[in-house]
Amino acid sequence: MGKLSAFQKGLKRFLHHKLGTSQDIQEIDQYIDIYVPWYNNGKYHSTISSYPEERYSGQRDIEWYNSLVKSLKLEDVLVLKSEG
């Protein structure tokens, strides 16, 4: 096996943090679906001097943050961005 990419390493850390030793495939899929939009839209990459989504499609998903907060059920802790 080759080296893990930065994406894979980050995903592994995130899954371990959220799931511990759980091997529930539905939970794993749920957290992967949460991690991918954050990685593509919310994590600035200095090596490419942009966000991956901007680089590949030309624009970021403006709702990525609200989706992340709702998916992780953090509405009581974090402020949702208002539209407009």
mmCIF file of the N, C-alpha and C atoms, coordinates in Angstrom:
data_MODEL
# 
_entry.id   MODEL 
# 
loop_
_atom_site.group_PDB 
_atom_site.id 
_atom_site.type_symbol 
_atom_site.label_atom_id 
_atom_site.label_alt_id 
_atom_site.label_comp_id 
_atom_site.label_asym_id 
_atom_site.label_entity_id 
_atom_site.label_seq_id 
_atom_site.pdbx_PDB_ins_code 
_atom_site.Cartn_x 
_atom_site.Cartn_y 
_atom_site.Cartn_z 
_atom_site.occupancy 
_atom_site.B_iso_or_equiv 
_atom_site.pdbx_formal_charge 
_atom_site.auth_seq_id 
_atom_site.auth_comp_id 
_atom_site.auth_asym_id 
_atom_site.auth_atom_id 
_atom_site.pdbx_PDB_model_num 
ATOM 1   N N  . MET A 1 1  ? 0.841   -1.174 0.000   1.00 0.00 ? 1  MET A N  1 
ATOM 2   C CA . MET A 1 1  ? 0.000   0.000  0.000   1.00 0.00 ? 1  MET A CA 1 
ATOM 3   C C  . MET A 1 1  ? 0.891   1.244  0.000   1.00 0.00 ? 1  MET A C  1 
ATOM 4   N N  . GLY A 1 2  ? 0.410   2.258  -0.678  1.00 0.00 ? 2  GLY A N  1 
ATOM 5   C CA . GLY A 1 2  ? 1.146   3.514  -0.747  1.00 0.00 ? 2  GLY A CA 1 
ATOM 6   C C  . GLY A 1 2  ? 0.853   4.407  0.443   1.00 0.00 ? 2  GLY A C  1 
ATOM 7   N N  . LYS A 1 3  ? 1.388   5.596  0.375   1.00 0.00 ? 3  LYS A N  1 
ATOM 8   C CA . LYS A 1 3  ? 1.161   6.573  1.436   1.00 0.00 ? 3  LYS A CA 1 
ATOM 9   C C  . LYS A 1 3  ? -0.279  7.069  1.399   1.00 0.00 ? 3  LYS A C  1 
ATOM 10  N N  . LEU A 1 4  ? -0.774  7.465  2.548   1.00 0.00 ? 4  LEU A N  1 
ATOM 11  C CA . LEU A 1 4  ? -2.101  8.064  2.621   1.00 0.00 ? 4  LEU A CA 1 
ATOM 12  C C  . LEU A 1 4  ? -2.015  9.534  2.233   1.00 0.00 ? 4  LEU A C  1 
ATOM 13  N N  . SER A 1 5  ? -3.025  10.010 1.530   1.00 0.00 ? 5  SER A N  1 
ATOM 14  C CA . SER A 1 5  ? -3.081  11.428 1.175   1.00 0.00 ? 5  SER A CA 1 
ATOM 15  C C  . SER A 1 5  ? -3.493  12.235 2.402   1.00 0.00 ? 5  SER A C  1 
ATOM 16  N N  . ALA A 1 6  ? -3.349  13.543 2.308   1.00 0.00 ? 6  ALA A N  1 
ATOM 17  C CA . ALA A 1 6  ? -3.778  14.422 3.405   1.00 0.00 ? 6  ALA A CA 1 
ATOM 18  C C  . ALA A 1 6  ? -5.272  14.247 3.657   1.00 0.00 ? 6  ALA A C  1 
ATOM 19  N N  . PHE A 1 7  ? -6.054  14.090 2.588   1.00 0.00 ? 7  PHE A N  1 
ATOM 20  C CA . PHE A 1 7  ? -7.493  13.862 2.724   1.00 0.00 ? 7  PHE A CA 1 
ATOM 21  C C  . PHE A 1 7  ? -7.750  12.592 3.525   1.00 0.00 ? 7  PHE A C  1 
ATOM 22  N N  . GLN A 1 8  ? -7.079  11.506 3.163   1.00 0.00 ? 8  GLN A N  1 
ATOM 23  C CA . GLN A 1 8  ? -7.286  10.228 3.838   1.00 0.00 ? 8  GLN A CA 1 
ATOM 24  C C  . GLN A 1 8  ? -6.863  10.284 5.304   1.00 0.00 ? 8  GLN A C  1 
ATOM 25  N N  . LYS A 1 9  ? -5.747  10.938 5.573   1.00 0.00 ? 9  LYS A N  1 
ATOM 26  C CA . LYS A 1 9  ? -5.285  11.067 6.960   1.00 0.00 ? 9  LYS A CA 1 
ATOM 27  C C  . LYS A 1 9  ? -6.283  11.863 7.795   1.00 0.00 ? 9  LYS A C  1 
ATOM 28  N N  . GLY A 1 10 ? -6.771  12.965 7.233   1.00 0.00 ? 10 GLY A N  1 
ATOM 29  C CA . GLY A 1 10 ? -7.743  13.785 7.945   1.00 0.00 ? 10 GLY A CA 1 
ATOM 30  C C  . GLY A 1 10 ? -9.044  13.046 8.182   1.00 0.00 ? 10 GLY A C  1 
ATOM 31  N N  . LEU A 1 11 ? -9.505  12.325 7.163   1.00 0.00 ? 11 LEU A N  1 
ATOM 32  C CA . LEU A 1 11 ? -10.740 11.547 7.296   1.00 0.00 ? 11 LEU A CA 1 
ATOM 33  C C  . LEU A 1 11 ? -10.571 10.476 8.364   1.00 0.00 ? 11 LEU A C  1 
ATOM 34  N N  . LYS A 1 12 ? -9.445  9.817  8.364   1.00 0.00 ? 12 LYS A N  1 
ATOM 35  C CA . LYS A 1 12 ? -9.182  8.780  9.368   1.00 0.00 ? 12 LYS A CA 1 
ATOM 36  C C  . LYS A 1 12 ? -9.225  9.369  10.779  1.00 0.00 ? 12 LYS A C  1 
ATOM 37  N N  . ARG A 1 13 ? -8.577  10.518 10.971  1.00 0.00 ? 13 ARG A N  1 
ATOM 38  C CA . ARG A 1 13 ? -8.590  11.171 12.293  1.00 0.00 ? 13 ARG A CA 1 
ATOM 39  C C  . ARG A 1 13 ? -10.010 11.566 12.696  1.00 0.00 ? 13 ARG A C  1 
ATOM 40  N N  . PHE A 1 14 ? -10.772 12.134 11.734  1.00 0.00 ? 14 PHE A N  1 
ATOM 41  C CA . PHE A 1 14 ? -12.141 12.563 12.015  1.00 0.00 ? 14 PHE A CA 1 
ATOM 42  C C  . PHE A 1 14 ? -13.016 11.368 12.393  1.00 0.00 ? 14 PHE A C  1 
ATOM 43  N N  . LEU A 1 15 ? -12.925 10.286 11.623  1.00 0.00 ? 15 LEU A N  1 
ATOM 44  C CA . LEU A 1 15 ? -13.736 9.099  11.919  1.00 0.00 ? 15 LEU A CA 1 
ATOM 45  C C  . LEU A 1 15 ? -13.354 8.500  13.269  1.00 0.00 ? 15 LEU A C  1 
ATOM 46  N N  . HIS A 1 16 ? -12.086 8.449  13.564  1.00 0.00 ? 16 HIS A N  1 
ATOM 47  C CA . HIS A 1 16 ? -11.651 7.909  14.849  1.00 0.00 ? 16 HIS A CA 1 
ATOM 48  C C  . HIS A 1 16 ? -12.171 8.781  15.993  1.00 0.00 ? 16 HIS A C  1 
ATOM 49  N N  . HIS A 1 17 ? -12.125 10.093 15.809  1.00 0.00 ? 17 HIS A N  1 
ATOM 50  C CA . HIS A 1 17 ? -12.620 11.021 16.826  1.00 0.00 ? 17 HIS A CA 1 
ATOM 51  C C  . HIS A 1 17 ? -14.121 10.838 17.053  1.00 0.00 ? 17 HIS A C  1 
ATOM 52  N N  . LYS A 1 18 ? -14.894 10.724 15.972  1.00 0.00 ? 18 LYS A N  1 
ATOM 53  C CA . LYS A 1 18 ? -16.351 10.637 16.098  1.00 0.00 ? 18 LYS A CA 1 
ATOM 54  C C  . LYS A 1 18 ? -16.831 9.236  16.478  1.00 0.00 ? 18 LYS A C  1 
ATOM 55  N N  . LEU A 1 19 ? -16.148 8.194  15.997  1.00 0.00 ? 19 LEU A N  1 
ATOM 56  C CA . LEU A 1 19 ? -16.665 6.838  16.148  1.00 0.00 ? 19 LEU A CA 1 
ATOM 57  C C  . LEU A 1 19 ? -15.907 5.976  17.149  1.00 0.00 ? 19 LEU A C  1 
ATOM 58  N N  . GLY A 1 20 ? -14.705 6.390  17.504  1.00 0.00 ? 20 GLY A N  1 
ATOM 59  C CA . GLY A 1 20 ? -13.908 5.534  18.380  1.00 0.00 ? 20 GLY A CA 1 
ATOM 60  C C  . GLY A 1 20 ? -13.607 4.221  17.684  1.00 0.00 ? 20 GLY A C  1 
ATOM 61  N N  . THR A 1 21 ? -14.030 3.115  18.279  1.00 0.00 ? 21 THR A N  1 
ATOM 62  C CA . THR A 1 21 ? -13.771 1.801  17.686  1.00 0.00 ? 21 THR A CA 1 
ATOM 63  C C  . THR A 1 21 ? -14.995 1.219  16.992  1.00 0.00 ? 21 THR A C  1 
ATOM 64  N N  . SER A 1 22 ? -16.066 1.986  16.883  1.00 0.00 ? 22 SER A N  1 
ATOM 65  C CA . SER A 1 22 ? -17.285 1.512  16.224  1.00 0.00 ? 22 SER A CA 1 
ATOM 66  C C  . SER A 1 22 ? -17.001 1.151  14.770  1.00 0.00 ? 22 SER A C  1 
ATOM 67  N N  . GLN A 1 23 ? -17.637 0.087  14.298  1.00 0.00 ? 23 GLN A N  1 
ATOM 68  C CA . GLN A 1 23 ? -17.488 -0.333 12.910  1.00 0.00 ? 23 GLN A CA 1 
ATOM 69  C C  . GLN A 1 23 ? -18.827 -0.310 12.186  1.00 0.00 ? 23 GLN A C  1 
ATOM 70  N N  . ASP A 1 24 ? -19.769 0.474  12.688  1.00 0.00 ? 24 ASP A N  1 
ATOM 71  C CA . ASP A 1 24 ? -21.095 0.597  12.083  1.00 0.00 ? 24 ASP A CA 1 
ATOM 72  C C  . ASP A 1 24 ? -20.974 1.311  10.734  1.00 0.00 ? 24 ASP A C  1 
ATOM 73  N N  . ILE A 1 25 ? -21.212 0.591  9.650   1.00 0.00 ? 25 ILE A N  1 
ATOM 74  C CA . ILE A 1 25 ? -21.008 1.121  8.304   1.00 0.00 ? 25 ILE A CA 1 
ATOM 75  C C  . ILE A 1 25 ? -21.919 2.315  8.011   1.00 0.00 ? 25 ILE A C  1 
ATOM 76  N N  . GLN A 1 26 ? -23.123 2.319  8.569   1.00 0.00 ? 26 GLN A N  1 
ATOM 77  C CA . GLN A 1 26 ? -24.028 3.452  8.341   1.00 0.00 ? 26 GLN A CA 1 
ATOM 78  C C  . GLN A 1 26 ? -23.499 4.722  9.008   1.00 0.00 ? 26 GLN A C  1 
ATOM 79  N N  . GLU A 1 27 ? -22.976 4.585  10.208  1.00 0.00 ? 27 GLU A N  1 
ATOM 80  C CA . GLU A 1 27 ? -22.377 5.743  10.889  1.00 0.00 ? 27 GLU A CA 1 
ATOM 81  C C  . GLU A 1 27 ? -21.132 6.227  10.158  1.00 0.00 ? 27 GLU A C  1 
ATOM 82  N N  . ILE A 1 28 ? -20.331 5.291  9.694   1.00 0.00 ? 28 ILE A N  1 
ATOM 83  C CA . ILE A 1 28 ? -19.125 5.656  8.945   1.00 0.00 ? 28 ILE A CA 1 
ATOM 84  C C  . ILE A 1 28 ? -19.510 6.437  7.696   1.00 0.00 ? 28 ILE A C  1 
ATOM 85  N N  . ASP A 1 29 ? -20.485 5.939  6.945   1.00 0.00 ? 29 ASP A N  1 
ATOM 86  C CA . ASP A 1 29 ? -20.947 6.635  5.734   1.00 0.00 ? 29 ASP A CA 1 
ATOM 87  C C  . ASP A 1 29 ? -21.483 8.023  6.064   1.00 0.00 ? 29 ASP A C  1 
ATOM 88  N N  . GLN A 1 30 ? -22.227 8.127  7.158   1.00 0.00 ? 30 GLN A N  1 
ATOM 89  C CA . GLN A 1 30 ? -22.789 9.416  7.569   1.00 0.00 ? 30 GLN A CA 1 
ATOM 90  C C  . GLN A 1 30 ? -21.671 10.429 7.827   1.00 0.00 ? 30 GLN A C  1 
ATOM 91  N N  . TYR A 1 31 ? -20.634 10.016 8.541   1.00 0.00 ? 31 TYR A N  1 
ATOM 92  C CA . TYR A 1 31 ? -19.551 10.939 8.864   1.00 0.00 ? 31 TYR A CA 1 
ATOM 93  C C  . TYR A 1 31 ? -18.655 11.237 7.662   1.00 0.00 ? 31 TYR A C  1 
ATOM 94  N N  . ILE A 1 32 ? -18.540 10.305 6.738   1.00 0.00 ? 32 ILE A N  1 
ATOM 95  C CA . ILE A 1 32 ? -17.822 10.597 5.493   1.00 0.00 ? 32 ILE A CA 1 
ATOM 96  C C  . ILE A 1 32 ? -18.573 11.670 4.718   1.00 0.00 ? 32 ILE A C  1 
ATOM 97  N N  . ASP A 1 33 ? -19.913 11.549 4.675   1.00 0.00 ? 33 ASP A N  1 
ATOM 98  C CA . ASP A 1 33 ? -20.741 12.552 3.985   1.00 0.00 ? 33 ASP A CA 1 
ATOM 99  C C  . ASP A 1 33 ? -20.632 13.929 4.639   1.00 0.00 ? 33 ASP A C  1 
ATOM 100 N N  . ILE A 1 34 ? -20.305 13.992 5.899   1.00 0.00 ? 34 ILE A N  1 
ATOM 101 C CA . ILE A 1 34 ? -20.095 15.267 6.593   1.00 0.00 ? 34 ILE A CA 1 
ATOM 102 C C  . ILE A 1 34 ? -18.700 15.811 6.297   1.00 0.00 ? 34 ILE A C  1 
ATOM 103 N N  . TYR A 1 35 ? -17.707 14.944 6.297   1.00 0.00 ? 35 TYR A N  1 
ATOM 104 C CA . TYR A 1 35 ? -16.304 15.363 6.136   1.00 0.00 ? 35 TYR A CA 1 
ATOM 105 C C  . TYR A 1 35 ? -15.993 15.888 4.733   1.00 0.00 ? 35 TYR A C  1 
ATOM 106 N N  . VAL A 1 36 ? -16.496 15.226 3.702   1.00 0.00 ? 36 VAL A N  1 
ATOM 107 C CA . VAL A 1 36 ? -16.135 15.569 2.320   1.00 0.00 ? 36 VAL A CA 1 
ATOM 108 C C  . VAL A 1 36 ? -16.492 17.011 1.957   1.00 0.00 ? 36 VAL A C  1 
ATOM 109 N N  . PRO A 1 37 ? -17.724 17.490 2.217   1.00 0.00 ? 37 PRO A N  1 
ATOM 110 C CA . PRO A 1 37 ? -18.010 18.897 1.889   1.00 0.00 ? 37 PRO A CA 1 
ATOM 111 C C  . PRO A 1 37 ? -17.145 19.879 2.678   1.00 0.00 ? 37 PRO A C  1 
ATOM 112 N N  . TRP A 1 38 ? -16.850 19.562 3.944   1.00 0.00 ? 38 TRP A N  1 
ATOM 113 C CA . TRP A 1 38 ? -15.967 20.440 4.717   1.00 0.00 ? 38 TRP A CA 1 
ATOM 114 C C  . TRP A 1 38 ? -14.589 20.492 4.075   1.00 0.00 ? 38 TRP A C  1 
ATOM 115 N N  . TYR A 1 39 ? -14.051 19.350 3.715   1.00 0.00 ? 39 TYR A N  1 
ATOM 116 C CA . TYR A 1 39 ? -12.710 19.302 3.126   1.00 0.00 ? 39 TYR A CA 1 
ATOM 117 C C  . TYR A 1 39 ? -12.669 20.071 1.805   1.00 0.00 ? 39 TYR A C  1 
ATOM 118 N N  . ASN A 1 40 ? -13.690 19.930 0.990   1.00 0.00 ? 40 ASN A N  1 
ATOM 119 C CA . ASN A 1 40 ? -13.702 20.568 -0.331  1.00 0.00 ? 40 ASN A CA 1 
ATOM 120 C C  . ASN A 1 40 ? -14.061 22.047 -0.297  1.00 0.00 ? 40 ASN A C  1 
ATOM 121 N N  . ASN A 1 41 ? -14.871 22.474 0.657   1.00 0.00 ? 41 ASN A N  1 
ATOM 122 C CA . ASN A 1 41 ? -15.363 23.850 0.680   1.00 0.00 ? 41 ASN A CA 1 
ATOM 123 C C  . ASN A 1 41 ? -14.854 24.685 1.842   1.00 0.00 ? 41 ASN A C  1 
ATOM 124 N N  . GLY A 1 42 ? -14.475 24.057 2.933   1.00 0.00 ? 42 GLY A N  1 
ATOM 125 C CA . GLY A 1 42 ? -14.133 24.803 4.132   1.00 0.00 ? 42 GLY A CA 1 
ATOM 126 C C  . GLY A 1 42 ? -12.682 24.778 4.541   1.00 0.00 ? 42 GLY A C  1 
ATOM 127 N N  . LYS A 1 43 ? -11.897 23.944 3.920   1.00 0.00 ? 43 LYS A N  1 
ATOM 128 C CA . LYS A 1 43 ? -10.482 23.827 4.301   1.00 0.00 ? 43 LYS A CA 1 
ATOM 129 C C  . LYS A 1 43 ? -9.614  24.442 3.210   1.00 0.00 ? 43 LYS A C  1 
ATOM 130 N N  . TYR A 1 44 ? -8.959  25.559 3.547   1.00 0.00 ? 44 TYR A N  1 
ATOM 131 C CA . TYR A 1 44 ? -8.064  26.231 2.600   1.00 0.00 ? 44 TYR A CA 1 
ATOM 132 C C  . TYR A 1 44 ? -6.771  25.430 2.482   1.00 0.00 ? 44 TYR A C  1 
ATOM 133 N N  . HIS A 1 45 ? -6.348  25.192 1.261   1.00 0.00 ? 45 HIS A N  1 
ATOM 134 C CA . HIS A 1 45 ? -5.130  24.425 1.008   1.00 0.00 ? 45 HIS A CA 1 
ATOM 135 C C  . HIS A 1 45 ? -4.048  25.354 0.485   1.00 0.00 ? 45 HIS A C  1 
ATOM 136 N N  . SER A 1 46 ? -3.013  25.543 1.276   1.00 0.00 ? 46 SER A N  1 
ATOM 137 C CA . SER A 1 46 ? -1.946  26.471 0.883   1.00 0.00 ? 46 SER A CA 1 
ATOM 138 C C  . SER A 1 46 ? -1.166  25.967 -0.326  1.00 0.00 ? 46 SER A C  1 
ATOM 139 N N  . THR A 1 47 ? -1.100  24.659 -0.514  1.00 0.00 ? 47 THR A N  1 
ATOM 140 C CA . THR A 1 47 ? -0.341  24.127 -1.648  1.00 0.00 ? 47 THR A CA 1 
ATOM 141 C C  . THR A 1 47 ? -0.968  24.487 -2.986  1.00 0.00 ? 47 THR A C  1 
ATOM 142 N N  . ILE A 1 48 ? -2.296  24.625 -3.025  1.00 0.00 ? 48 ILE A N  1 
ATOM 143 C CA . ILE A 1 48 ? -2.974  25.013 -4.271  1.00 0.00 ? 48 ILE A CA 1 
ATOM 144 C C  . ILE A 1 48 ? -3.496  26.445 -4.195  1.00 0.00 ? 48 ILE A C  1 
ATOM 145 N N  . SER A 1 49 ? -3.277  27.089 -3.070  1.00 0.00 ? 49 SER A N  1 
ATOM 146 C CA . SER A 1 49 ? -3.697  28.487 -2.839  1.00 0.00 ? 49 SER A CA 1 
ATOM 147 C C  . SER A 1 49 ? -5.185  28.709 -3.084  1.00 0.00 ? 49 SER A C  1 
ATOM 148 N N  . SER A 1 50 ? -5.992  27.747 -2.687  1.00 0.00 ? 50 SER A N  1 
ATOM 149 C CA . SER A 1 50 ? -7.446  27.893 -2.809  1.00 0.00 ? 50 SER A CA 1 
ATOM 150 C C  . SER A 1 50 ? -8.127  26.752 -2.057  1.00 0.00 ? 50 SER A C  1 
ATOM 151 N N  . TYR A 1 51 ? -9.426  26.697 -2.217  1.00 0.00 ? 51 TYR A N  1 
ATOM 152 C CA . TYR A 1 51 ? -10.225 25.594 -1.700  1.00 0.00 ? 51 TYR A CA 1 
ATOM 153 C C  . TYR A 1 51 ? -10.401 24.604 -2.851  1.00 0.00 ? 51 TYR A C  1 
ATOM 154 N N  . PRO A 1 52 ? -10.362 23.289 -2.598  1.00 0.00 ? 52 PRO A N  1 
ATOM 155 C CA . PRO A 1 52 ? -10.469 22.327 -3.696  1.00 0.00 ? 52 PRO A CA 1 
ATOM 156 C C  . PRO A 1 52 ? -11.690 22.554 -4.593  1.00 0.00 ? 52 PRO A C  1 
ATOM 157 N N  . GLU A 1 53 ? -12.834 22.860 -4.013  1.00 0.00 ? 53 GLU A N  1 
ATOM 158 C CA . GLU A 1 53 ? -14.050 23.046 -4.816  1.00 0.00 ? 53 GLU A CA 1 
ATOM 159 C C  . GLU A 1 53 ? -13.907 24.229 -5.769  1.00 0.00 ? 53 GLU A C  1 
ATOM 160 N N  . GLU A 1 54 ? -13.273 25.313 -5.315  1.00 0.00 ? 54 GLU A N  1 
ATOM 161 C CA . GLU A 1 54 ? -13.033 26.466 -6.192  1.00 0.00 ? 54 GLU A CA 1 
ATOM 162 C C  . GLU A 1 54 ? -12.121 26.084 -7.343  1.00 0.00 ? 54 GLU A C  1 
ATOM 163 N N  . ARG A 1 55 ? -11.145 25.294 -7.040  1.00 0.00 ? 55 ARG A N  1 
ATOM 164 C CA . ARG A 1 55 ? -10.175 24.909 -8.070  1.00 0.00 ? 55 ARG A CA 1 
ATOM 165 C C  . ARG A 1 55 ? -10.821 24.041 -9.140  1.00 0.00 ? 55 ARG A C  1 
ATOM 166 N N  . TYR A 1 56 ? -11.693 23.121 -8.732  1.00 0.00 ? 56 TYR A N  1 
ATOM 167 C CA . TYR A 1 56 ? -12.241 22.164 -9.689  1.00 0.00 ? 56 TYR A CA 1 
ATOM 168 C C  . TYR A 1 56 ? -13.518 22.634 -10.372 1.00 0.00 ? 56 TYR A C  1 
ATOM 169 N N  . SER A 1 57 ? -14.390 23.326 -9.647  1.00 0.00 ? 57 SER A N  1 
ATOM 170 C CA . SER A 1 57 ? -15.659 23.737 -10.264 1.00 0.00 ? 57 SER A CA 1 
ATOM 171 C C  . SER A 1 57 ? -15.769 25.244 -10.449 1.00 0.00 ? 57 SER A C  1 
ATOM 172 N N  . GLY A 1 58 ? -14.853 25.997 -9.867  1.00 0.00 ? 58 GLY A N  1 
ATOM 173 C CA . GLY A 1 58 ? -14.876 27.445 -10.014 1.00 0.00 ? 58 GLY A CA 1 
ATOM 174 C C  . GLY A 1 58 ? -15.594 28.178 -8.903  1.00 0.00 ? 58 GLY A C  1 
ATOM 175 N N  . GLN A 1 59 ? -16.318 27.463 -8.045  1.00 0.00 ? 59 GLN A N  1 
ATOM 176 C CA . GLN A 1 59 ? -17.012 28.126 -6.935  1.00 0.00 ? 59 GLN A CA 1 
ATOM 177 C C  . GLN A 1 59 ? -17.194 27.163 -5.771  1.00 0.00 ? 59 GLN A C  1 
ATOM 178 N N  . ARG A 1 60 ? -17.361 27.745 -4.586  1.00 0.00 ? 60 ARG A N  1 
ATOM 179 C CA . ARG A 1 60 ? -17.594 26.959 -3.379  1.00 0.00 ? 60 ARG A CA 1 
ATOM 180 C C  . ARG A 1 60 ? -19.085 26.875 -3.096  1.00 0.00 ? 60 ARG A C  1 
ATOM 181 N N  . ASP A 1 61 ? -19.483 25.830 -2.395  1.00 0.00 ? 61 ASP A N  1 
ATOM 182 C CA . ASP A 1 61 ? -20.856 25.686 -1.918  1.00 0.00 ? 61 ASP A CA 1 
ATOM 183 C C  . ASP A 1 61 ? -21.026 26.631 -0.736  1.00 0.00 ? 61 ASP A C  1 
ATOM 184 N N  . ILE A 1 62 ? -21.871 27.639 -0.876  1.00 0.00 ? 62 ILE A N  1 
ATOM 185 C CA . ILE A 1 62 ? -22.017 28.637 0.185   1.00 0.00 ? 62 ILE A CA 1 
ATOM 186 C C  . ILE A 1 62 ? -22.763 28.098 1.408   1.00 0.00 ? 62 ILE A C  1 
ATOM 187 N N  . GLU A 1 63 ? -23.400 26.954 1.280   1.00 0.00 ? 63 GLU A N  1 
ATOM 188 C CA . GLU A 1 63 ? -24.143 26.368 2.397   1.00 0.00 ? 63 GLU A CA 1 
ATOM 189 C C  . GLU A 1 63 ? -23.355 25.289 3.142   1.00 0.00 ? 63 GLU A C  1 
ATOM 190 N N  . TRP A 1 64 ? -22.083 25.106 2.804   1.00 0.00 ? 64 TRP A N  1 
ATOM 191 C CA . TRP A 1 64 ? -21.322 24.017 3.415   1.00 0.00 ? 64 TRP A CA 1 
ATOM 192 C C  . TRP A 1 64 ? -21.258 24.151 4.933   1.00 0.00 ? 64 TRP A C  1 
ATOM 193 N N  . TYR A 1 65 ? -21.098 25.365 5.446   1.00 0.00 ? 65 TYR A N  1 
ATOM 194 C CA . TYR A 1 65 ? -20.957 25.564 6.894   1.00 0.00 ? 65 TYR A CA 1 
ATOM 195 C C  . TYR A 1 65 ? -22.252 25.204 7.620   1.00 0.00 ? 65 TYR A C  1 
ATOM 196 N N  . ASN A 1 66 ? -23.372 25.712 7.128   1.00 0.00 ? 66 ASN A N  1 
ATOM 197 C CA . ASN A 1 66 ? -24.652 25.410 7.768   1.00 0.00 ? 66 ASN A CA 1 
ATOM 198 C C  . ASN A 1 66 ? -24.937 23.912 7.733   1.00 0.00 ? 66 ASN A C  1 
ATOM 199 N N  . SER A 1 67 ? -24.613 23.260 6.627   1.00 0.00 ? 67 SER A N  1 
ATOM 200 C CA . SER A 1 67 ? -24.813 21.813 6.521   1.00 0.00 ? 67 SER A CA 1 
ATOM 201 C C  . SER A 1 67 ? -23.958 21.072 7.543   1.00 0.00 ? 67 SER A C  1 
ATOM 202 N N  . LEU A 1 68 ? -22.729 21.532 7.715   1.00 0.00 ? 68 LEU A N  1 
ATOM 203 C CA . LEU A 1 68 ? -21.826 20.908 8.683   1.00 0.00 ? 68 LEU A CA 1 
ATOM 204 C C  . LEU A 1 68 ? -22.373 21.040 10.102  1.00 0.00 ? 68 LEU A C  1 
ATOM 205 N N  . VAL A 1 69 ? -22.773 22.239 10.475  1.00 0.00 ? 69 VAL A N  1 
ATOM 206 C CA . VAL A 1 69 ? -23.294 22.490 11.821  1.00 0.00 ? 69 VAL A CA 1 
ATOM 207 C C  . VAL A 1 69 ? -24.537 21.641 12.080  1.00 0.00 ? 69 VAL A C  1 
ATOM 208 N N  . LYS A 1 70 ? -25.441 21.586 11.114  1.00 0.00 ? 70 LYS A N  1 
ATOM 209 C CA . LYS A 1 70 ? -26.671 20.803 11.283  1.00 0.00 ? 70 LYS A CA 1 
ATOM 210 C C  . LYS A 1 70 ? -26.381 19.307 11.329  1.00 0.00 ? 70 LYS A C  1 
ATOM 211 N N  . SER A 1 71 ? -25.482 18.837 10.470  1.00 0.00 ? 71 SER A N  1 
ATOM 212 C CA . SER A 1 71 ? -25.148 17.411 10.428  1.00 0.00 ? 71 SER A CA 1 
ATOM 213 C C  . SER A 1 71 ? -24.533 16.932 11.735  1.00 0.00 ? 71 SER A C  1 
ATOM 214 N N  . LEU A 1 72 ? -23.730 17.787 12.343  1.00 0.00 ? 72 LEU A N  1 
ATOM 215 C CA . LEU A 1 72 ? -23.090 17.427 13.611  1.00 0.00 ? 72 LEU A CA 1 
ATOM 216 C C  . LEU A 1 72 ? -23.940 17.800 14.827  1.00 0.00 ? 72 LEU A C  1 
ATOM 217 N N  . LYS A 1 73 ? -25.140 18.334 14.557  1.00 0.00 ? 73 LYS A N  1 
ATOM 218 C CA . LYS A 1 73 ? -26.095 18.718 15.606  1.00 0.00 ? 73 LYS A CA 1 
ATOM 219 C C  . LYS A 1 73 ? -25.477 19.713 16.591  1.00 0.00 ? 73 LYS A C  1 
ATOM 220 N N  . LEU A 1 74 ? -24.875 20.768 16.035  1.00 0.00 ? 74 LEU A N  1 
ATOM 221 C CA . LEU A 1 74 ? -24.205 21.779 16.850  1.00 0.00 ? 74 LEU A CA 1 
ATOM 222 C C  . LEU A 1 74 ? -24.913 23.129 16.807  1.00 0.00 ? 74 LEU A C  1 
ATOM 223 N N  . GLU A 1 75 ? -26.188 23.145 16.426  1.00 0.00 ? 75 GLU A N  1 
ATOM 224 C CA . GLU A 1 75 ? -26.923 24.404 16.301  1.00 0.00 ? 75 GLU A CA 1 
ATOM 225 C C  . GLU A 1 75 ? -26.980 25.181 17.614  1.00 0.00 ? 75 GLU A C  1 
ATOM 226 N N  . ASP A 1 76 ? -26.967 24.468 18.745  1.00 0.00 ? 76 ASP A N  1 
ATOM 227 C CA . ASP A 1 76 ? -27.024 25.139 20.048  1.00 0.00 ? 76 ASP A CA 1 
ATOM 228 C C  . ASP A 1 76 ? -25.674 25.721 20.460  1.00 0.00 ? 76 ASP A C  1 
ATOM 229 N N  . VAL A 1 77 ? -24.613 25.304 19.788  1.00 0.00 ? 77 VAL A N  1 
ATOM 230 C CA . VAL A 1 77 ? -23.265 25.730 20.149  1.00 0.00 ? 77 VAL A CA 1 
ATOM 231 C C  . VAL A 1 77 ? -22.700 26.732 19.151  1.00 0.00 ? 77 VAL A C  1 
ATOM 232 N N  . LEU A 1 78 ? -22.919 26.494 17.863  1.00 0.00 ? 78 LEU A N  1 
ATOM 233 C CA . LEU A 1 78 ? -22.368 27.345 16.808  1.00 0.00 ? 78 LEU A CA 1 
ATOM 234 C C  . LEU A 1 78 ? -23.466 28.146 16.121  1.00 0.00 ? 78 LEU A C  1 
ATOM 235 N N  . VAL A 1 79 ? -23.116 29.308 15.663  1.00 0.00 ? 79 VAL A N  1 
ATOM 236 C CA . VAL A 1 79 ? -24.065 30.187 14.983  1.00 0.00 ? 79 VAL A CA 1 
ATOM 237 C C  . VAL A 1 79 ? -24.157 29.790 13.519  1.00 0.00 ? 79 VAL A C  1 
ATOM 238 N N  . LEU A 1 80 ? -25.391 29.695 13.011  1.00 0.00 ? 80 LEU A N  1 
ATOM 239 C CA . LEU A 1 80 ? -25.594 29.436 11.591  1.00 0.00 ? 80 LEU A CA 1 
ATOM 240 C C  . LEU A 1 80 ? -25.451 30.737 10.823  1.00 0.00 ? 80 LEU A C  1 
ATOM 241 N N  . LYS A 1 81 ? -24.875 30.649 9.631   1.00 0.00 ? 81 LYS A N  1 
ATOM 242 C CA . LYS A 1 81 ? -24.738 31.834 8.783   1.00 0.00 ? 81 LYS A CA 1 
ATOM 243 C C  . LYS A 1 81 ? -26.085 32.141 8.158   1.00 0.00 ? 81 LYS A C  1 
ATOM 244 N N  . SER A 1 82 ? -26.457 33.411 8.169   1.00 0.00 ? 82 SER A N  1 
ATOM 245 C CA . SER A 1 82 ? -27.726 33.795 7.552   1.00 0.00 ? 82 SER A CA 1 
ATOM 246 C C  . SER A 1 82 ? -27.514 34.033 6.068   1.00 0.00 ? 82 SER A C  1 
ATOM 247 N N  . GLU A 1 83 ? -28.564 33.804 5.289   1.00 0.00 ? 83 GLU A N  1 
ATOM 248 C CA . GLU A 1 83 ? -28.492 34.012 3.843   1.00 0.00 ? 83 GLU A CA 1 
ATOM 249 C C  . GLU A 1 83 ? -28.542 35.498 3.544   1.00 0.00 ? 83 GLU A C  1 
ATOM 250 N N  . GLY A 1 84 ? -27.818 35.855 2.482   1.00 0.00 ? 84 GLY A N  1 
ATOM 251 C CA . GLY A 1 84 ? -27.881 37.244 2.031   1.00 0.00 ? 84 GLY A CA 1 
ATOM 252 C C  . GLY A 1 84 ? -26.766 38.014 2.465   1.00 0.00 ? 84 GLY A C  1 
# 
